Amino acid sequence: MSVEAFVFIECKHAKCREVEQRIAMIAGVKMVKMVTGPYDLIAIVEGSSFQTLGDVVMSKIQATKYVTKTITNVIVE
């Protein structure tokens, strides 16, 4: 069973392209796009379990240079 989530990402001013490129290279990130609105980027992340998904978000995405905040919404359907 795999688990997927949308991760809404805020980053430091004028660093979105750099952050987008770094996050796109993380294993488990299926897609990342720059968007308008209250967040700068939205990523779709997949893991084999909630633990794996959490590791990708907390240990890799949140640790990415210039990321200031994330909100994760698990996809239920």
C-alpha atoms as one frame of an Amber mdcrd trajectory, in Angstrom:
protein
   0.000   0.000   0.000   1.386   3.387  -0.900   0.480   6.685   0.714   0.357
   9.966  -1.207   0.129  13.548  -0.010   0.098  17.108  -1.237   2.812  19.158
   0.421   2.293  22.922   0.351   5.633  24.700   0.655   6.645  28.257   1.531
  10.177  29.374   0.775  12.324  32.468   1.216  11.765  35.352  -1.175  13.256
  34.871  -4.656  14.402  31.293  -3.928  11.441  29.322  -5.359  13.170  28.072
  -8.497  16.170  26.838  -6.534  13.939  25.130  -3.958  11.792  23.591  -6.715
  14.879  22.072  -8.364  16.200  20.679  -5.070  12.857  19.170  -4.042  12.312
  17.604  -7.483  15.462  15.520  -6.901  14.233  13.998  -3.607  13.261  10.319
  -3.781   9.520   9.997  -3.186   8.634  13.359  -4.750   6.481  12.571  -7.785
   5.985  16.169  -8.882   6.638  19.705  -7.662   5.223  22.866  -9.233   5.515
  26.579  -8.553   2.081  28.099  -7.879   0.377  31.371  -7.043  -1.463  31.963
  -3.788  -0.452  31.609  -0.146   2.145  28.908  -0.907   5.068  29.023  -3.314
   5.263  25.359  -4.320   3.051  22.275  -4.199   4.584  18.806  -4.297   2.984
  15.396  -4.629   4.865  12.952  -2.440   4.533   9.163  -2.278   5.778   6.672
   0.295   5.300   2.994   1.026   3.878   3.872   4.477   2.977   6.859   6.634
   6.406   6.538   8.263   8.197   6.713   4.909   6.041   9.624   3.782   6.760
  11.461   7.036  10.485  10.881   6.612  10.422  12.411   3.130   8.535  15.474
   4.356  10.281  16.054   7.682  13.810  14.854   6.977  14.171  15.947   3.381
  11.661  18.576   2.228  11.618  20.585   5.476  15.419  20.349   5.646  15.824
  21.785   2.142  17.671  25.088   2.141  15.297  28.112   1.940  12.143  26.151
   2.883  10.393  28.085   5.663   7.117  26.183   6.149   5.232  23.120   4.942
   1.674  21.881   5.257   1.002  18.231   4.387  -2.393  16.919   3.307  -2.622
  13.133   2.907  -4.665  12.065  -0.115  -7.542   9.838   1.027  -9.290   9.109
  -2.263
